[in-house]
């Protein structure tokens, strides 16, 4: 079986690594001149780590996880008091790391000859498995995997593409060398929020999110963030002060305009953001892509190209999480001060056990029997 993976992001690399380990002829195509990690930091929830284990490539990630210091987490008000608390017993089951580290660990399991850069897929024929590239070349595969992100050319070629929609808020992300942080938190204001997570190596990944029209990076930046968050609780002002503006990455938050009815057609299957691009409010985008990769790898390793089982195990779960993630965003970024006050009143009175059950309902996952 010859398999072509379009896109060398997290889902594509994880799937490629697993298939290569099982002796399957897999080729990965990336349109950029080199494999890029993108983003800043990332948290792999327990389900993402479980998917890496199922793929057979989790050992390096588990080693990092075992060496990190368990920390308390939760939601806070801009003044600093806690709305919810997530104990270290739950947070220690996740791993926060730099995206470049994540990519490096995935690349360890894939020979360089299997990855083709500057290979821009412009069309895929779902019936024949022929992929056409921008340079005029073509390749044919038994199965083509679209792992090429929210603006997937594979989805555009082979599916009734719903397009993407702007969620109504923008994000800025960075990794800071200082100050040191001994808790993880997300602070909710009115149409604004700020989160920070200590990475396993002592640095801090932070993100800021603001409601408003889709911005242009040149029109926004560190000064806007300092104006918005400068009076919020520490260490938010200190993190902004210690971060060089050139290291801050801007991202308009987008998602699929509507869910797909299926993730496969003919010889083509979608994974990750190509299948179910979602807002990052639950931190589940990469984790859902890894679950996709684990299920699809198991099917392909068994020589199973009846992808109805893939839809059966992935469609409902990934789309439910996408909907829940969108709801969280609307909870923070819709309405004014009165609605925010009511939201906080409810959150502060919700038992921590109930909040933690909701967290675990999203982040718990076991590899299905296929």
C-alpha positions in Angstrom: 0.0 0.0 0.0 1.3 3.4 -1.0 0.1 6.4 1.1 0.5 10.1 0.4 0.1 12.6 3.2 -0.5 16.2 2.2 0.7 18.5 5.0 3.6 18.1 7.5 1.8 19.5 10.5 1.2 17.7 13.8 -1.4 15.2 12.5 0.4 14.5 9.2 3.8 13.9 10.9 2.3 11.7 13.7 0.4 9.6 11.2 3.5 9.4 8.9 5.7 8.3 11.8 3.3 5.6 12.8 2.8 4.2 9.3 6.6 4.2 8.7 7.2 2.3 11.9 4.9 -0.4 10.5 6.7 -0.7 7.2 4.1 1.1 5.1 5.3 3.1 2.1 4.3 6.6 3.2 5.3 9.9 1.5 4.7 13.3 3.2 4.3 16.5 1.1 4.7 20.0 2.6 4.2 23.2 0.5 6.7 25.3 2.5 10.4 25.1 1.8 10.9 23.5 5.2 8.8 21.8 7.9 7.6 24.6 10.1 6.3 24.2 13.7 4.2 27.4 13.7 2.6 28.8 16.8 4.4 29.2 20.2 3.6 26.8 23.0 1.1 23.9 23.1 -0.5 21.8 25.8 -1.0 18.1 25.0 -4.0 17.0 27.2 -4.2 13.4 28.4 -6.1 12.4 25.2 -3.4 13.8 23.0 -0.7 11.9 24.9 -2.8 8.7 24.8 -3.1 9.1 21.0 0.7 9.4 20.7 1.0 6.2 22.8 -1.4 4.4 20.5 0.6 5.6 17.5 3.7 4.0 19.1 5.6 7.3 19.3 4.7 8.5 22.8 7.9 7.6 24.8 9.7 10.9 24.3 6.7 12.9 25.3 6.0 10.7 28.4 9.6 11.3 29.5 9.1 15.1 29.3 5.8 14.7 31.1 7.3 12.8 34.0 10.0 15.4 34.5 7.7 18.4 34.7 6.5 19.9 38.0 2.8 19.4 38.7 1.0 22.8 39.0 -2.4 24.1 40.0 -4.5 25.7 37.3 -7.8 27.4 36.8 -9.8 30.5 35.7 -9.2 33.9 37.3 -10.7 37.4 37.4 -8.6 40.3 36.1 -8.1 41.3 39.8 -6.4 37.9 40.4 -8.9 36.0 42.5 -9.7 32.5 41.3 -13.0 31.5 39.7 -12.2 27.8 39.4 -9.4 25.6 40.5 -7.9 22.6 38.7 -5.7 20.6 41.1 -2.2 19.5 40.2 -3.4 15.9 40.1 -5.3 16.7 36.9 -2.8 19.2 35.3 0.1 16.7 35.7 -1.6 14.4 33.2 -0.9 17.0 30.5 2.3 18.2 28.9 3.1 21.8 28.0 5.9 22.3 25.6 7.2 24.5 22.7 5.7 23.5 19.4 9.2 23.3 17.9 10.0 20.5 20.4 6.8 18.7 19.5 7.8 18.8 15.8 11.3 17.7 16.5 10.1 14.7 18.5 7.7 13.7 15.6 10.5 14.1 13.0 12.8 11.7 14.9 10.6 8.9 13.7 10.5 9.8 10.0 13.4 9.5 7.6 14.1 12.7 5.8 13.7 11.0 2.4 10.0 10.5 3.2 9.3 14.2 3.5 9.1 16.4 0.4 9.2 20.1 0.9 8.2 22.9 -1.6 5.6 20.4 -2.8 2.4 22.4 -3.1 -0.6 20.2 -3.8 -3.1 21.9 -6.1 -5.5 19.1 -6.9 -6.4 15.6 -5.7 -8.5 13.2 -7.7 -10.5 11.1 -5.1 -11.3 8.4 -7.5 -7.8 7.6 -8.8 -5.7 8.9 -5.8 -3.7 11.1 -8.2 -2.2 14.2 -6.6 -1.2 17.1 -8.8 1.4 19.6 -7.6 2.1 23.2 -8.5 5.3 22.3 -10.4 3.3 20.1 -12.8 4.3 16.8 -11.3 1.9 14.1 -10.3 1.9 11.2 -7.8 -0.5 8.3 -7.4 -1.4 6.7 -4.1 -3.7 4.0 -2.8 -4.8 6.4 -0.1 -4.4 10.2 0.1 -4.5 11.9 3.5 -5.4 15.5 3.7 -3.5 16.9 6.7 -3.0 20.3 5.2 -4.8 22.5 7.8 -7.8 24.8 7.9 -7.2 26.0 4.3 -6.9 22.5 3.0 -6.4 22.2 -0.7 -7.4 18.5 -0.4 -10.7 19.4 1.2 -11.3 22.0 -1.5 -10.6 19.4 -4.2 -12.6 16.5 -3.0 -15.3 17.7 -0.6 -18.2 20.2 -0.6 -15.9 22.7 1.3 -17.9 24.8 3.7 -15.1 27.3 3.9 -13.9 29.0 7.1 -15.4 31.7 9.3 -13.9 34.3 11.6 -15.0 33.6 15.2 -15.0 37.3 16.2 -11.8 37.5 18.2 -8.0 37.7 17.6 -5.1 36.0 19.5 -1.5 36.9 20.2 0.9 34.2 21.4 4.5 34.1 22.6 7.0 32.3 24.8 8.7 34.3 27.5 11.9 33.6 29.3 10.7 35.4 32.5 9.2 35.7 35.0 9.1 32.1 36.3 5.6 30.8 36.9 4.4 28.2 39.4 0.7 28.1 38.4 -1.2 27.9 35.1 -4.2 30.1 34.6 -6.6 31.7 32.2 -8.0 35.1 33.2 -11.4 36.2 31.8 -12.4 39.8 31.5 -15.0 41.5 29.3 -14.3 40.5 25.7 -10.7 39.8 26.7 -8.7 37.0 28.2 -5.2 36.1 29.0 -3.7 32.7 29.7 -0.2 31.5 30.8 1.2 28.1 31.1 4.6 27.1 32.5 6.5 24.9 30.0 8.5 21.9 31.2 11.8 23.7 30.5 11.0 26.7 32.8 9.8 29.1 30.1 6.3 30.4 30.0 3.8 30.2 27.1 1.2 32.9 27.1 -1.7 34.0 24.9 -3.9 37.0 24.8 -7.3 37.1 23.1 -9.4 40.2 22.2 -12.9 40.6 20.7 -13.2 42.7 17.6 -12.9 42.7 13.8 -10.2 40.6 12.2 -7.0 42.7 12.8 -4.0 43.1 10.7 -0.7 42.3 12.4 0.8 45.6 11.4 -2.0 47.5 13.1 -1.7 45.8 16.4 1.0 44.6 18.7 2.5 44.8 22.1 1.3 48.3 22.9 -2.3 47.3 22.4 -1.8 44.3 24.7 -0.2 46.4 27.4 -3.0 49.0 27.2 -5.6 46.2 27.6 -3.9 44.0 30.2 -1.5 46.4 31.9 -3.7 46.7 35.0 -4.6 43.0 35.2 -3.1 40.8 38.0 0.5 39.8 37.9 2.3 38.1 36.3 0.4 39.4 33.2 2.0 42.8 33.0 5.4 41.3 33.8 5.0 38.7 31.0 4.1 41.4 28.5 7.1 43.6 29.7 9.5 40.7 29.3 8.5 39.7 25.8 10.1 41.3 22.7 7.5 42.4 20.3 9.1 40.6 17.4 8.5 37.2 19.2 4.7 37.7 19.4 2.7 35.9 16.9 -0.7 37.1 15.7 -3.6 34.8 14.8 -7.2 35.6 13.8 -9.3 32.9 15.3 -11.1 30.9 12.6 -13.0 27.6 12.3 -14.8 25.6 9.6 -18.0 27.5 8.7 -20.0 24.2 9.2 -19.1 20.6 10.0 -18.5 18.1 7.2 -20.9 15.2 6.9 -18.0 12.8 6.4 -14.2 12.9 6.6 -13.6 10.5 3.6 -14.5 10.2 0.0 -13.1 7.7 -2.5 -9.4 7.2 -1.7 -9.1 10.5 0.3 -9.4 10.9 4.1 -9.1 14.1 6.1 -7.4 14.5 9.5 -6.8 17.4 11.9 -7.8 20.9 11.0 -8.5 19.9 7.4 -11.4 17.8 8.8 -12.6 19.8 11.8 -10.7 23.1 12.3 -11.9 24.4 15.6 -11.3 27.4 17.9 -8.5 26.9 20.4 -10.7 27.6 23.5 -10.5 24.0 24.8 -6.9 23.4 23.7 -8.1 20.4 21.7 -7.2 21.2 18.1 -3.9 19.2 18.0 -5.2 16.5 20.4 -8.2 15.8 18.1 -5.8 15.6 15.2 -3.7 13.1 17.1 -6.8 11.0 17.9 -7.6 11.1 14.1 -4.1 9.9 13.3 -4.2 7.1 15.8 -7.5 5.7 14.5 -6.6 6.1 10.9 -3.1 4.5 11.4 -4.7 1.4 13.1 -7.1 1.0 10.1 -4.3 1.4 7.5 -2.0 -0.9 9.4 -4.6 -3.6 9.2 -5.0 -3.0 5.4 -8.5 -1.6 6.0 -9.5 1.0 3.5 -13.2 1.0 4.4 -13.2 4.3 6.1 -16.7 4.1 7.4 -15.1 3.0 10.7 -13.0 6.2 10.7 -16.2 8.3 10.5 -17.8 6.2 13.2 -15.1 6.8 15.7 -14.1 10.3 14.8 -17.0 12.4 13.4 -19.2 12.8 16.4 -16.5 13.2 19.0 -14.4 15.8 17.1 -17.4 17.8 16.1 -18.9 17.8 19.6 -15.6 19.1 20.9 -15.5 21.8 18.2 -19.0 22.9 19.2 -18.1 23.0 22.9 -15.0 25.0 22.1 -17.0 27.5 20.1 -19.4 27.9 23.0 -16.5 28.7 25.4 -15.4 31.5 23.0 -18.9 32.9 22.9 -19.2 32.8 26.7 -16.1 35.0 27.0 -16.5 37.2 23.9 -20.2 37.9 23.7 -21.9 40.7 25.8 -20.7 43.4 28.1 -19.8 43.8 31.7 -23.2 42.7 33.1 -23.1 39.4 31.2 -19.4 38.9 32.3 -20.4 39.5 35.9 -23.2 36.9 35.7 -20.8 34.4 34.1 -18.3 34.9 36.9 -21.0 34.6 39.5 -22.0 31.2 38.1 -18.4 30.0 37.7 -17.4 31.0 41.2 -20.3 29.0 42.7 -19.8 25.9 40.6 -18.1 23.1 42.6 -14.6 22.5 41.5 -15.5 18.8 41.2 -18.1 19.7 38.5 -15.6 21.9 36.6 -13.0 19.1 36.7 -15.4 16.5 35.5 -16.1 18.7 32.4 -12.3 19.0 31.8 -11.9 15.3 32.1 -14.9 14.6 29.8 -13.1 16.3 27.0 -9.6 15.1 27.7 -10.3 11.4 28.4 -9.9 9.1 25.5 -9.1 5.4 24.9 -8.0 3.9 21.6 -11.1 2.1 20.2 -10.9 -1.6 19.2 -10.9 -1.7 15.4 
